């Protein structure tokens, strides 16, 4: 059985340095950490969990919570990709993930009670909703916590630059000649929904575009059905838009369904942009132009923030905003200026 002493002997580093590298301490150089982790992988080192718990006074377990209004949890493509990246970054350090259940001995408990009972070292929360009491309770507790897809000045949080992504989307449509641009918005109770709506409003104002009130339609909680229903409302207008920026790819895909059902085509009749760049976005017809969230980096930054708190045994209030990228595919096309005022008859 491979031991920590074998890793030290192979790499030439002290047992103390190897231990610190495995626990992601900041005073180990990247060169040393890389060599040690490569040796761990090569030699198949697996620490004894019971001995490690007694030695380090840690459970080596991280709690995971999904709080989102569609109720699909891990099936959500964005959340799934983020947590997969998070898992890879903490797994190499020896941590296991515990997905929350609020039942303890057949009694319903809060997430905070659940994680105290399980003795987790920290908690990662994927949550887009403001003012969720369960999340606030965790953020106010002594348990190291990082929240993904939310903004706070009182806790460790990681989110995409939703505002900038929306701005880029509208800017791109404007560059194609579109002047009648609508927005299918995410729910106002979500951080992403608010930020993407704000980005849309700021960009259209900056570009001098007129946005009628009925050009901003609620897409509910970023669902395909929400996008479908919102697009039907836009199609019913006397002067519908020539382009639509949807606050999520699922909303955009639903909008495309409604457009086709009405006998029109994308992008010939309407240009559509989404947000997220879920895997399906590149495979639909036409492939969807969208704003890509860097789920790999979101997961890594979240893991780094949480491990930093666990190792220092101190909660921190730090915000990381991850850059976005506009991915141009085939769901938008240039529009000559005089066509932008045409209406559907």
Secondary structure, 3 states (H helix, E strand, C coil): CCCHHHHHHHHCCCHHHHHHHHCCCCCCCHHHHHHHHHHHHHHCCCCCHHHHHHHHCCCCEEEEEEECCCCCHHHCHHHHHHHHHHHHHHHCCCCEEEECCCEECCEECCHHHHHHHHCCCEEEEEECECCCHHHHHHHHCCCEEEEECCCCCCCEEEEECHHHHHHHHHHHHHHCCCCCEEEEECCCCEHHHHHHHHHHHHHHHHCCCCCCHHHEEECCCCCHHHHHHHHHHHHCCCCCCCEEEECCHHHHHHHHHHHHHCCCCECCCEEEEEEECCHHHHCCCCCCEEEEECHHHHHHHHHHHHHHHHHHCCCCCCEEEECEEEECCCCCCCCCHHHHHCCCC
